[in-house]
């Protein structure tokens, strides 16, 4: 089932134009890529919010309809308001059905309920929750399943252990030195062991903070002239930015 995103062309650009659009319950957006020039568009805030409630929208080839023209795209980037979490901007990337695209897809950890080690109180630690993949648009998955049902205490899975759909490859593993770019995706550990690791990390962070404060105190005692020079330079840079 295809997902359609309706949009209209927008002529005005800039922060002021974007603020006006948002007041009109529209989302400033852009579509780019391929042989065509980038196109500035706007979306209905309610329609795009509803579409994005479905996780498949992020991992599907979408039909972007602008006026009467339709073209296949994927969501390349999405921005939200930091406080309201409302959508403030969407980037769409045009795709070619005959050429591979690079995108990010989520990992779905399955079999947790069937894992005996986890059932008796051990922890599943998820270190990677999404990966960058390359594939043809027709092979684009909605996610990669990671079966953890057979993991025992102390076991782990890495990127090379993942079972990928046909036609899908992990971009970070396409170089010559696969082993150097492989990384742990998840592991099963005892809760106590995990707590001890976190306590060690907190101790290290605390020691680093103390060292940083000591170095800062030494710098402030002997570097007043240097600091004044840096402040003047920052002021000039700020004027240029304005």
Secondary structure, DSSP 8 states (H G I E B T S, - for coil): --EEEEEEE----SHHHHHHHHHTTEEEEEEE-TTS--EEEEEEHHHHHHHHTSGGGGGS-EEEEETTEEEEEEEEEEEE-TTT--EEEEEEEE--TTSEEEEEEEEEEE-STT-HHHHTT-EEEE--SEEEEEEEGGG--S-EEEE-TT--TT-EEEGGG----TT-EEGGG-SS-HHHH--EEEEEE-HHHHHHHHHHHHHHHHHHHHHHHHHHHHHHHH-HHHHHHHHHHHHHHHHHH-
